[in-house]
Amino acid sequence: MKLNLRIDWSELDYLGHVNNISIFKYVQSSRVEYLNKIGLAVDQQELNTGPILASCKCDFRHPFFYPGQITIQSSVTFIRNTSFGISHQFIEKMENKTF
């Protein structure tokens, strides 16, 4: 699944690149959109139960700057009895770089 997002000026830190917290907000947006698309969000609303975020990790490889756009590509990386993992890949739209 792909989600396109615009980088806003308010997401920058003191050094002028996107703040680490904003990166995690991007991941959250992508994760929620992914869960909506595969139907887990509907189950959560109807059954009042659903997945929880147990762990989140990010390896920062390249800063993002304003102005800009990114695409977050999300996919399930594993499925177990009581858990599953989602991986997110960031693609910078300006130069079409993948990180």
N, C-alpha and C positions, 0 to 999 in steps of 0.2 A: 504494500500500500504506500502511496506517496502523498505527502502533505506539503503544499507550498506556503511559505511564510515570508512576510516582509520584515526586515530588520528595522526597528524603530530607534530613533535617537535616544529615547528614554531608557533603552536597554544597555547603553554603554557604561563602562566604568571610567575611572579617572584617567586611564591610559588611552582611552578612545576606542577600545575594542569591546565586543559584546561580553557582558558580565557573565561569570560562570553560573549564577543563579538563573539568568535568562536562558542559558543553554538547557538547564533542567526543566524550565517551563516549556521550552520547545519540545523536549522529549515527552513531557506530560501531555501536551496537546496532541502529539502524534499517537501516543499510546491510547488516549481516550477516543480519538477518531478511529483507530484500528479496532478497538473493542466494540465501538458502535457498528462498524461495517461487518464484523463477523457475528453480530447478534448477542454478544455477552451483556451489553448494556441493557437490552430489553429483558433478558432473564433476570438481571439484577433488580430492575424496577418491578417486575411481576412477582418474583419469588423473595425479594428483599435479601438476597444473598448474591455473592459474586466474588470476583478475584480481588485480592489485596496486593499492594506493592510491598514485597518483603525485602527487596534489595535493589539498589540502583548504583551503577558505577559508570564513570565516564573517563576516558583517556583523551585529554585535550591535546590535539596535534597541530592545530592551526587556528589562529584568531580570525574572527569575523568582524567586519567593520561596517559602519553606516556610511552611505546608503548601500543597501544590498538586499538580495533575496536569497533564500535557501530552500532547498527541498529536503525533506526528511523521508527517507525510505525505510519502512519498518517491516519486519518479518519475524515470524515465530522461528526460534532457533532450536527449541527442544520442547517435548511434551512428555510429562511423567504422570504418575498416578494422581498426585495432588498439587502439581505445579507445572508451569510452563515458562519459557523465557522468550523475551522479545528483544531483538537487536535493532538498533537505529543507526542509519548511515546518513551523514550530512553531505549534501551536494551544494556547493556555492554556485549560484546562478550567474553571477557576473562573469566569471572566467570558466564556468563549468568544471570546476575542480572537485574531486571527491576526496573526503577525509574520513 
